[in-house]
Amino acid sequence: MTVTAVPPGTRALLLAGGEGTRLRPLTLTTPKCLVPIHGKPLLGIWLDLLFSAGIERALVNTSYLPDQVRAFCAASPWAAKIDLVHEEHLLGTAGTLRANADYFSGGTFFMAHADNLSRFSVEGFFGAHAARPSNCLGTMMTFQTERPKDCGIVELDGRGVAIAIHEKVENPPGNLANAAVFILETTIFPELARNPLATDFCRDIVPQFAGRWFTFQNAIYHRDIGSPESLAKAQHEFHWN
């Protein structure tokens, strides 16, 4: 694995506005991004991971129970590096990117759902991105999933480029899944502009550009905290070191 420093000035988008309906009743009073793992909210885990690695600033979008997310960010030791944007109605990942293109105009940037749980080498991820083939729009994190039909399953060529993405199909060819964590370049914004109706980045944008996504496999830990069962597994499996 190639390791490289995070480029100076790199920014991140942490998507934190979801309702987490499958985690109710827990999420009736707690935003999904603030669901704790061993006492630490998911969003806090992401902030520590990214800022400790050298990310300069992060944009956090809010929508559901926004006052709690704002208060958490204001109390964070990273508060001076966090920017907030509110969506009265969620725009979706592609919509949020499109609406905040100016925030990421400086170049390479990072994007993740702050209500998933992940541990990986940020420097290793950026190293993979730096080594990507020249035609690739960005680098997608992948992971081995135990539930392939519930994920976007990725087929790779010999270079590690995603040549096909099978989004939640009944019998997918394998179990290497899109983690919905990306390092992107500003070249993605013209593509988003050409797809004005796209709302979900992984569903509407990623499959259109098969053959133009490099990949980085997270072999440490990644889990979608989408159900009580998944949350219980994360509480059992996840370790800080």
C-alpha positions as CSV (number, residue, x, y, z in Angstrom):
1,M,0.0,0.0,0.0
2,T,1.4,3.4,-1.0
3,V,1.2,6.0,1.8
4,T,1.2,9.7,1.1
5,A,0.4,12.8,3.1
6,V,-3.0,14.4,2.7
7,P,-2.5,17.3,0.2
8,P,-2.4,20.7,1.9
9,G,-5.8,22.4,1.9
10,T,-7.8,19.2,1.4
11,R,-11.4,19.5,2.4
12,A,-14.0,16.9,3.3
13,L,-17.8,16.5,2.9
14,L,-19.4,14.6,5.8
15,L,-23.0,13.7,5.0
16,A,-24.9,13.9,8.3
17,G,-28.5,14.7,7.6
18,G,-30.1,11.3,7.4
19,E,-33.0,10.2,9.6
20,G,-31.9,6.6,10.2
21,T,-35.5,5.4,10.0
22,R,-34.4,1.7,10.4
23,L,-32.8,2.5,13.7
24,R,-36.0,3.8,15.3
25,P,-36.8,4.2,18.1
26,L,-33.2,5.2,18.9
27,T,-33.2,7.8,16.1
28,L,-36.5,9.3,17.1
29,T,-34.5,11.5,19.5
30,T,-30.9,11.1,18.2
31,P,-29.7,11.9,14.7
32,K,-28.2,8.8,13.1
33,C,-24.8,10.5,12.7
34,L,-24.7,11.0,16.5
35,V,-25.5,7.3,17.4
36,P,-22.6,6.3,19.7
37,I,-20.2,3.4,19.2
38,H,-18.7,2.6,22.6
39,G,-19.8,6.0,23.8
40,K,-18.4,8.0,20.9
41,P,-20.8,9.4,18.2
42,L,-20.2,8.3,14.6
43,L,-19.6,11.8,13.5
44,G,-17.0,12.3,16.2
45,I,-15.2,9.2,15.0
46,W,-15.0,10.6,11.5
47,L,-13.9,14.1,12.6
48,D,-11.0,12.6,14.7
49,L,-9.9,10.3,11.9
50,L,-9.9,12.9,9.2
51,F,-8.5,15.9,11.0
52,S,-5.8,13.9,12.7
53,A,-4.6,12.8,9.3
54,G,-4.4,16.4,8.0
55,I,-7.7,17.2,6.4
56,E,-7.9,21.0,6.6
57,R,-11.7,21.7,6.9
58,A,-14.9,19.7,6.7
59,L,-18.4,20.6,5.5
60,V,-21.1,18.9,7.5
61,N,-24.6,19.0,6.1
62,T,-27.6,18.9,8.5
63,S,-31.3,18.3,8.0
64,Y,-32.8,15.9,10.6
65,L,-32.6,17.1,14.2
66,P,-30.1,19.8,13.1
67,D,-29.8,21.5,16.5
68,Q,-28.2,18.4,18.0
69,V,-25.7,18.2,15.2
70,R,-24.8,21.9,15.4
71,A,-24.4,21.6,19.2
72,F,-22.1,18.6,18.8
73,C,-19.9,20.3,16.2
74,A,-19.7,23.5,18.3
75,A,-18.5,21.5,21.3
76,S,-16.0,19.5,19.3
77,P,-12.3,20.0,19.8
78,W,-12.3,20.4,16.0
79,A,-15.0,23.1,15.9
80,A,-12.8,25.7,14.3
81,K,-12.3,23.4,11.3
82,I,-16.0,22.5,10.8
83,D,-18.4,24.3,8.5
84,L,-22.2,23.6,8.5
85,V,-24.8,23.8,5.8
86,H,-28.5,23.1,6.4
87,E,-30.9,21.4,4.0
88,E,-34.5,21.9,4.8
89,H,-35.2,18.9,2.6
90,L,-32.3,16.5,1.9
91,L,-30.7,17.0,-1.5
92,G,-29.1,13.6,-1.7
93,T,-25.4,13.0,-2.0
94,A,-25.2,14.2,-5.6
95,G,-27.4,17.2,-4.8
96,T,-25.3,18.2,-1.8
97,L,-22.1,18.0,-3.8
98,R,-23.7,20.1,-6.7
99,A,-24.9,22.7,-4.3
100,N,-21.6,23.1,-2.6
101,A,-19.2,22.9,-5.5
102,D,-17.6,26.3,-4.6
103,Y,-16.6,24.9,-1.2
104,F,-14.4,22.3,-2.9
105,S,-13.0,24.4,-5.7
106,G,-9.5,24.1,-4.3
107,G,-8.9,20.6,-5.8
108,T,-8.8,17.1,-4.3
109,F,-11.5,16.4,-1.7
110,F,-12.9,13.6,0.4
111,M,-16.6,12.5,0.8
112,A,-18.2,10.1,3.2
113,H,-21.5,9.3,5.0
114,A,-20.9,10.3,8.6
115,D,-23.5,7.8,9.8
116,N,-21.4,4.8,8.7
117,L,-18.5,3.3,10.8
118,S,-15.1,3.0,9.3
119,R,-11.4,2.7,10.3
120,F,-8.7,2.8,7.7
121,S,-5.4,4.5,6.8
122,V,-6.4,7.9,5.4
123,E,-2.8,8.3,4.1
124,G,-3.1,4.9,2.4
125,F,-6.3,6.0,0.8
126,F,-4.7,9.2,-0.5
127,G,-1.7,7.2,-1.7
128,A,-4.0,5.0,-3.8
129,H,-5.7,8.1,-5.2
130,A,-2.3,9.7,-6.1
131,A,-1.5,6.5,-8.1
132,R,-4.8,6.2,-9.9
133,P,-4.9,5.9,-13.7
134,S,-5.1,9.3,-15.4
135,N,-8.6,8.7,-16.8
136,C,-10.2,8.1,-13.3
137,L,-12.5,10.7,-11.8
138,G,-11.7,9.6,-8.3
139,T,-11.0,6.7,-6.0
140,M,-13.7,4.6,-4.3
141,M,-13.2,2.8,-1.1
142,T,-14.3,-0.9,-1.2
143,F,-14.8,-3.5,1.5
144,Q,-15.8,-7.2,1.8
145,T,-19.5,-7.4,2.7
146,E,-21.4,-10.2,4.3
147,R,-24.6,-9.0,2.6
148,P,-23.7,-8.6,-1.1
149,K,-27.3,-8.2,-2.4
150,D,-27.8,-5.2,-0.1
151,C,-24.8,-3.3,-1.5
152,G,-23.3,-1.9,-4.7
153,I,-21.0,-4.8,-5.7
154,V,-17.9,-3.8,-7.7
155,E,-16.0,-5.7,-10.4
156,L,-12.4,-4.7,-10.9
157,D,-9.9,-5.0,-13.7
158,G,-6.3,-6.0,-13.2
159,R,-5.4,-2.4,-12.4
160,G,-7.9,-2.0,-9.5
161,V,-10.3,0.0,-11.6
162,A,-14.1,-0.5,-11.2
163,I,-15.3,-1.7,-14.5
164,A,-18.9,-2.6,-13.4
165,I,-21.0,-1.7,-10.4
166,H,-24.0,-3.9,-9.6
167,E,-26.3,-1.8,-7.3
168,K,-28.3,-4.0,-4.9
169,V,-29.0,-6.9,-7.3
170,E,-30.2,-10.3,-6.2
171,N,-27.2,-12.4,-7.3
172,P,-24.2,-10.1,-7.5
173,P,-20.9,-11.4,-8.8
174,G,-18.9,-11.3,-5.6
175,N,-18.8,-9.5,-2.3
176,L,-16.5,-6.6,-2.9
177,A,-18.7,-3.6,-2.1
178,N,-18.7,0.2,-2.7
179,A,-18.3,1.7,0.8
180,A,-19.7,5.1,-0.4
181,V,-16.4,6.8,0.7
182,F,-14.6,8.7,-2.1
183,I,-11.6,10.9,-2.9
184,L,-12.7,13.1,-5.7
185,E,-11.3,15.9,-8.0
186,T,-13.1,19.0,-9.1
187,T,-13.5,17.3,-12.5
188,I,-16.6,15.6,-11.0
189,F,-18.6,18.9,-11.0
190,P,-19.1,19.2,-14.7
191,E,-20.4,15.6,-14.7
192,L,-22.8,16.5,-12.0
193,A,-23.9,19.6,-13.9
194,R,-24.6,17.4,-16.9
195,N,-26.9,15.2,-14.7
196,P,-29.1,17.8,-13.0
197,L,-31.7,15.3,-11.9
198,A,-29.2,13.0,-10.2
199,T,-29.7,13.0,-6.4
200,D,-27.9,9.8,-5.1
201,F,-24.2,9.8,-6.0
202,C,-23.7,6.1,-5.8
203,R,-26.9,5.1,-7.6
204,D,-27.1,7.9,-10.2
205,I,-23.5,8.9,-10.9
206,V,-21.1,6.2,-10.1
207,P,-22.5,3.5,-12.5
208,Q,-22.5,5.9,-15.4
209,F,-18.7,6.1,-15.2
210,A,-17.7,2.5,-14.8
211,G,-14.1,2.2,-15.9
212,R,-13.2,5.6,-14.4
213,W,-13.1,4.8,-10.7
214,F,-9.9,3.6,-9.1
215,T,-10.4,1.6,-5.9
216,F,-8.9,1.3,-2.4
217,Q,-9.8,-1.7,-0.3
218,N,-10.5,-1.0,3.3
219,A,-9.2,-4.2,4.9
220,I,-9.4,-2.9,8.5
221,Y,-13.1,-2.1,9.2
222,H,-16.2,-0.7,7.5
223,R,-19.9,-1.2,8.4
224,D,-23.1,0.5,7.3
225,I,-24.9,1.3,10.6
226,G,-28.3,0.9,9.0
227,S,-30.2,-1.5,11.3
228,P,-30.3,-2.5,14.9
229,E,-28.5,-5.7,14.0
230,S,-25.7,-3.9,12.3
231,L,-25.3,-1.5,15.2
232,A,-25.1,-4.4,17.6
233,K,-22.4,-6.0,15.5
234,A,-20.5,-2.8,15.3
235,Q,-20.6,-2.4,19.1
236,H,-19.2,-6.0,19.4
237,E,-16.6,-5.9,16.6
238,F,-15.2,-2.3,16.6
239,H,-12.0,-1.5,18.4
240,W,-10.1,1.7,18.5
241,N,-6.7,0.1,18.0
